[in-house]
Amino acid sequence: MQSYIELIIAMVRTGILGFGGGPSVIPLIRHEAVVKYQWINDDEFGETLAIANALPGPIATKMSAYLGYRLKGVSGAIVATAAHILPTCLAMVALVTLVSVLSSSQIIQNMIGAVTPVIAVLLGIMAYEFGQKALKGFGMIFGIVLFLLAFIGLQVLSIHPGIIVMIFLLYGAFHFKLKNRWNRPNKEKGVSS
């Protein structure tokens, strides 16, 4: 029962505090899942995020469903997803009648403008931490090459992010095999000389 309560609290918090769409909620979900409740570690969160990005649908909803499933199976996935989206749905229904009045309000525009840098910083911190892990795992030069390839694919060639993620997942499955195969002859040369 305690896990359900923690799951509901965490997902309601991410659902209510997440401004700016799904990607801006990811740092909040990471904080709840990795830092606060320690349901998963950073590596698993990164892997789950990569897989979730390759699938269709809202990223934050997929992440909440996964965390719920991880903790309590199907019922946990249902509870986590409902806890994440229900507060926002109720708020939307309550506020939809005020949209025409609020949309022209300078106060509301200022509030949205003020929260935007906070979201940018949260996304930047998360990107920096993932970048550090990539460089640590692949090495500085190869990590930078992979960053550049991803940037070119996403920004220059406008390839769908899901396709880029799938390509990198497939490559990652073979990278360390290739690296070990490449290092083995070098080690054998070092032993024989």
Sequence and secondary structure as in RCSB ss.txt:
>XXXX:A:sequence
MQSYIELIIAMVRTGILGFGGGPSVIPLIRHEAVVKYQWINDDEFGETLAIANALPGPIATKMSAYLGYRLKGVS
GAIVATAAHILPTCLAMVALVTLVSVLSSSQIIQNMIGAVTPVIAVLLGIMAYEFGQKALKGFGMIFGIVLFLLA
FIGLQVLSIHPGIIVMIFLLYGAFHFKLKNRWNRPNKEKGVSS
>XXXX:A:secstr
 HHHHHHHHHHHHHHHH  SSHHHHHHHHHIIIIIIS SS HHHHHHHHHHHHHSSS HHHHHHHHHHHHHHHHH
HHHHHHHHHHHHHHHHHHHHGGGHHHHHT HHHHHHHHHHHHHHHHHHHHHHHHHHHHHHHHH HHHHHHHHHHH
HIIIIIS   HHHHHHHHHHHHHHHHHHHHHHHHHHHHHHHH 
